[in-house]
């Protein structure tokens, strides 16, 4: 004998919410769709009735009315025809603490507005697919991490009219808001610190030279050394990964064994560089002082812990989210630029 299946309780309807609130069905609909002209007292009554009845709005139907999805995308873009890196794109995305810090900072602001964050890696094979997804309106706006000067993604989003905020100064001029740290000021802090420690035979492990951050930090370090009357430093380029920092440090000390100070363009590479220096018999900081950039978790995981230039990534990401929300409220507002000040965090590596 088959046991009768218990019927699931029927969810409450919009009409039942209207009866509970003592208002019309249309008023309930306007509250659910967040129409700004609803009287605040009526809104409070309807919201109380929604809570008491357990009514759950149909988000698909709501988005047809509001044309809002209540979600935004965090897109991490790498352009076609870029240089080859030792580590794969997804490996770099999910092992670099920077991306986690961006996500945490943005989520803190978006969550309080009831906005969901969708993380979308966009390497070259996925570029067209991601563009179609964004063009079709699956999200309300985009927080874009675009590190390469030749990346077409910022310009394509601007042409599509998608509300977008960039995580750094774009490599090419585009009419989009962006947030960045004062890169030259941060690098100057690192150079001044190394010189103050009596270091004069300085070298650097640069970031990729097809990225504005890599270019800017190298140029600023050269300028800072010139200001101190020091010669241009030996340079080895890495790709912002720990392994590339190790390889670059080995190359530097093979060619320039007398270096006594090293500026590394991010903390992951600096952590790898410290390991390579120690394996080569160099004491850090006794023989070589090392300064990184970011103040990420990698700075604390290094042995010794890294002196580093702190860029306030979580605060910067929160500002990105606020700019995006403002752009969604006022789609035609002019692009904004917000620049944060770096600070030097002195630890045991220098």
HELIX and SHEET records of a PDB file:
HELIX    1   1 UNK A   14  UNK A   21  1                                   8    
HELIX    2   2 UNK A   25  UNK A   32  1                                   8    
HELIX    3   3 UNK A   40  UNK A   53  1                                  14    
HELIX    4   4 UNK A   59  UNK A   66  1                                   8    
HELIX    5   5 UNK A   89  UNK A   95  1                                   7    
HELIX    6   6 UNK A   97  UNK A  112  1                                  16    
HELIX    7   7 UNK A  124  UNK A  126  5                                   3    
HELIX    8   8 UNK A  127  UNK A  135  1                                   9    
HELIX    9   9 UNK A  153  UNK A  160  1                                   8    
HELIX   10  10 UNK A  183  UNK A  196  1                                  14    
HELIX   11  11 UNK A  212  UNK A  227  1                                  16    
HELIX   12  12 UNK A  242  UNK A  255  1                                  14    
HELIX   13  13 UNK A  267  UNK A  279  1                                  13    
HELIX   14  14 UNK A  297  UNK A  301  1                                   5    
HELIX   15  15 UNK A  313  UNK A  329  1                                  17    
SHEET    1   A 6 UNK A 116  UNK A 122  0                                        
SHEET    2   A 6 UNK A  71  UNK A  77  1                                        
SHEET    3   A 6 UNK A 142  UNK A 146  1                                        
SHEET    4   A 6 UNK A 164  UNK A 166  1                                        
SHEET    5   A 6 UNK A 177  UNK A 181  1                                        
SHEET    6   A 6 UNK A 337  UNK A 340  1                                        
SHEET    1   B 6 UNK A 234  UNK A 237  0                                        
SHEET    2   B 6 UNK A 202  UNK A 206  1                                        
SHEET    3   B 6 UNK A 261  UNK A 264  1                                        
SHEET    4   B 6 UNK A 289  UNK A 294  1                                        
SHEET    5   B 6 UNK A 307  UNK A 310  1                                        
SHEET    6   B 6 UNK A 343  UNK A 345 -1                                        
END                                                                             
